[in-house]
Amino acid sequence: MSRALRRLVLFVAGLLLIVSGLALIVLPGPLTIPPILLGVWLWSLEFEFARRWMRPLREKAALTWEKAKEKPAHTTVVTVLGLVGAAVVVWAAFRYDLIDRGRAAIGLG
């Protein structure tokens, strides 16, 4: 794989993970941090700016992990409920064609 193709693949994969993590902000629990960290980590394999971003992200992740370990049952329940909620939203979006309906409602479909 050429260096340019590798950079492109890592950039797109990292971007998708970061956007996914940001989209999960609406859900309760620590669901946003892992995909964002993974996306920035992928970028850090190839891009210097992402290497600089990793230090504070690692520190924040360590603090979050410590907080999650203080109340493991609470963290587990919130995380599971968040994942179930996300699954229900995705199911409903496909089951009831919510994306197409939304596009039609704003005049894009």
C-alpha positions in Angstrom: 0.0 0.0 0.0 1.4 3.4 -1.0 2.0 6.0 1.7 -0.6 8.3 0.3 -3.2 5.6 0.2 -2.3 4.5 3.8 -2.7 8.1 5.0 -6.1 8.4 3.2 -7.4 5.2 4.7 -6.2 6.1 8.2 -7.7 9.6 7.9 -11.1 8.4 6.7 -11.2 5.6 9.3 -10.2 8.0 12.1 -12.7 10.6 10.9 -15.6 8.0 10.9 -14.7 6.9 14.4 -14.5 10.5 15.7 -17.8 11.5 14.1 -19.4 8.4 15.5 -18.1 9.2 19.0 -19.4 12.8 18.7 -22.8 11.5 17.5 -23.0 9.3 20.6 -22.8 12.4 22.8 -26.6 12.4 23.0 -26.5 9.0 24.7 -25.8 8.7 28.5 -22.6 7.1 29.7 -19.0 7.0 28.6 -19.8 5.8 25.1 -18.3 8.8 23.3 -14.8 8.5 24.5 -13.7 5.1 23.1 -14.5 5.8 19.4 -13.0 9.3 19.6 -9.8 7.9 21.2 -9.5 5.1 18.7 -10.0 7.6 15.8 -7.3 10.0 17.1 -5.0 7.0 17.8 -5.4 5.9 14.2 -4.6 9.5 13.1 -1.6 9.5 15.4 -0.1 6.6 13.5 0.4 8.9 10.5 -0.1 12.6 11.5 1.9 14.7 13.9 -1.0 16.9 15.0 -2.8 13.8 16.2 0.2 12.7 18.3 0.0 16.0 20.1 -3.7 15.5 20.7 -3.1 12.0 22.2 -1.5 13.2 25.5 -4.5 15.0 26.9 -6.9 12.4 25.6 -5.0 9.7 27.3 -5.1 11.6 30.6 -8.9 12.3 30.2 -9.5 8.6 29.4 -7.5 7.5 32.5 -9.6 9.8 34.7 -12.8 8.6 33.1 -11.8 5.0 33.6 -11.1 5.6 37.3 -14.5 7.3 37.7 -16.2 4.4 36.0 -14.4 1.9 38.3 -15.7 3.7 41.4 -19.3 2.7 40.5 -19.1 -0.3 38.2 -22.7 -1.3 38.5 -23.9 2.2 37.7 -21.5 2.5 34.8 -22.5 -0.9 33.4 -26.3 -0.1 33.6 -25.9 3.3 32.0 -23.7 1.9 29.2 -26.0 -1.0 28.5 -29.1 1.3 28.5 -27.2 3.7 26.2 -26.3 0.9 23.8 -29.9 -0.5 23.8 -31.2 3.1 23.2 -28.9 3.5 20.3 -30.0 0.1 18.9 -33.6 1.1 19.2 -33.0 4.4 17.4 -31.1 2.7 14.6 -33.9 0.0 14.3 -36.6 2.6 14.3 -34.8 4.7 11.7 -34.7 1.7 9.3 -38.0 0.2 10.3 -40.0 3.4 9.8 -37.9 5.0 7.0 -37.2 8.0 9.3 -34.2 9.1 7.2 -36.3 9.3 4.0 -39.2 10.9 5.8 -36.8 13.5 7.3 -35.3 14.3 3.9 -38.7 14.6 2.3 -39.9 16.9 5.2 -37.1 19.3 4.6 -37.4 19.1 0.8 -34.4 17.0 -0.1 -36.2 13.9 -1.1 
